[in-house]
Amino acid sequence: MPLYETVFLVRQDVSGQAVDELVEQYKTVLTEGGGAVGRTENWGLKTLSYRINKNRKAHFALMDIDAPAPAVQEMERQMRLNEDVLRTLTVKVDAHEDGPSVMKQKRDRDDRRRRERGERDDGDGFRGDRDRERGDRDGERRDRDRGERDGERRQREFS
């Protein structure tokens, strides 16, 4: 049977559990069509490079598929009918990759770097004391530059 990889995007306001349920729903469609699903990965909520149907973010999911073409076409048809699925891409491949996908490897690499440096991520973009120090210096520099500009402006006004 031919091998496929499918990546689909789900609306941002759908929960992660609902995304997993969608993956299971599409798995059953493929198995009923005589195929099998190998690896499935949920890449999580990611920012899109442009808006899709007024959504700035989307849940990404990957499925490795070993199924006949009619089963894959039925899965794609059901994805198009589902209002929660924003986009889908199915690609025929020669062989499936072993191990985690590139997206998962990147996340693991980033997490490992943070652990090695002893940083923590609070989820608000703040990662420890280094960012706080850098932010303070930048704030002081902005205030100093603003003061110098104001002084230059006053000199020009009185000259």
C-alpha positions in Angstrom: 0.0 0.0 0.0 1.2 3.6 -0.6 2.6 5.6 2.3 1.3 9.1 3.2 2.0 11.8 5.8 -0.9 14.1 6.7 -0.6 17.3 8.6 -3.7 19.2 9.6 -4.5 22.4 11.5 -7.3 22.8 13.9 -8.8 26.0 15.2 -7.2 27.6 18.2 -10.3 27.6 20.4 -10.6 23.8 20.3 -9.1 22.0 23.2 -6.1 19.6 22.9 -8.3 16.7 23.9 -10.7 17.5 21.0 -7.7 17.4 18.7 -6.8 14.0 19.9 -10.4 12.9 19.4 -10.2 14.2 15.8 -7.1 12.1 15.2 -8.8 9.0 16.6 -11.9 9.7 14.3 -9.6 9.9 11.2 -7.8 6.8 12.3 -11.0 4.8 12.4 -11.9 6.1 8.9 -8.6 4.9 7.6 -8.7 1.5 9.3 -12.3 0.9 8.0 -10.9 1.7 4.5 -8.3 -1.0 4.9 -5.4 1.1 6.0 -3.3 1.6 9.1 -1.9 4.6 10.9 1.6 4.5 12.2 2.9 7.4 14.2 0.7 10.3 15.3 2.1 13.5 16.8 0.3 16.4 18.3 2.6 19.4 17.8 0.5 21.7 20.0 -0.7 25.2 19.5 1.5 27.3 17.2 1.3 30.8 15.8 0.5 31.0 12.1 2.4 33.2 9.8 -0.8 34.7 8.5 -4.5 34.6 9.5 -6.6 31.7 8.4 -10.4 32.2 8.8 -9.7 34.9 11.5 -7.4 32.5 13.5 -3.9 33.6 14.4 -3.0 30.3 16.0 -3.8 26.6 15.3 -3.2 23.1 16.8 -1.0 21.1 14.5 -1.2 17.3 14.2 0.8 14.8 12.1 -0.2 11.2 11.0 1.9 8.6 9.2 -0.6 6.6 7.0 -0.3 3.3 5.2 -3.6 3.1 3.4 -5.1 2.7 -0.1 -5.9 6.0 -1.9 -9.8 5.7 -1.5 -9.4 5.6 2.3 -7.1 8.6 2.3 -9.6 10.5 0.0 -12.4 9.7 2.4 -10.4 11.0 5.3 -9.6 14.2 3.4 -13.3 14.6 2.5 -14.3 14.4 6.2 -11.6 16.9 7.1 -13.0 19.4 4.5 -16.5 18.9 6.0 -15.3 19.5 9.6 -15.5 23.2 10.6 -12.7 22.9 13.1 -10.1 21.8 10.6 -8.6 24.9 9.0 -6.1 23.3 6.6 -4.8 19.9 5.6 -1.9 18.6 3.6 -1.4 15.0 2.6 1.9 14.0 0.9 2.8 10.6 -0.6 6.2 9.5 0.7 8.6 6.7 -0.1 9.2 5.7 3.5 8.2 7.0 6.9 10.8 8.5 9.2 12.0 6.6 12.2 11.8 8.4 15.6 10.3 11.8 16.3 9.6 14.3 13.5 11.7 17.4 13.0 9.1 19.5 14.9 9.4 17.3 18.0 13.2 17.2 17.8 13.3 21.0 17.8 11.1 21.3 20.8 13.2 18.7 22.7 16.4 20.5 21.7 15.0 23.9 23.0 13.8 22.4 26.3 17.2 20.7 26.8 19.0 24.0 26.3 16.8 25.7 28.9 17.4 23.0 31.4 21.2 23.2 30.8 21.3 26.9 31.4 19.0 26.6 34.4 16.3 28.9 32.9 12.7 28.4 33.5 9.8 29.4 31.3 6.8 30.8 33.1 4.7 30.8 29.9 4.7 34.6 29.7 7.9 34.9 27.7 10.0 35.7 30.8 12.9 33.4 31.2 14.7 34.2 34.4 16.9 36.9 35.8 18.9 37.5 32.6 15.9 38.9 30.8 15.0 41.1 33.8 18.5 42.5 33.8 18.5 43.1 30.1 15.1 44.7 30.3 16.2 47.1 33.0 19.3 48.1 31.1 17.3 48.8 28.0 14.8 50.8 30.0 17.5 52.9 31.5 19.1 53.4 28.1 15.7 54.5 26.7 15.2 57.0 29.5 18.7 58.4 29.1 18.4 58.8 25.3 15.0 60.4 25.7 16.4 62.9 28.2 19.3 63.8 25.8 16.8 64.3 22.9 14.6 66.5 25.1 17.7 68.6 26.0 18.8 68.9 22.4 15.2 70.0 21.5 15.2 72.7 24.2 18.5 74.0 23.0 17.2 74.4 19.4 14.1 76.1 20.7 16.0 78.8 22.6 18.7 79.3 20.0 
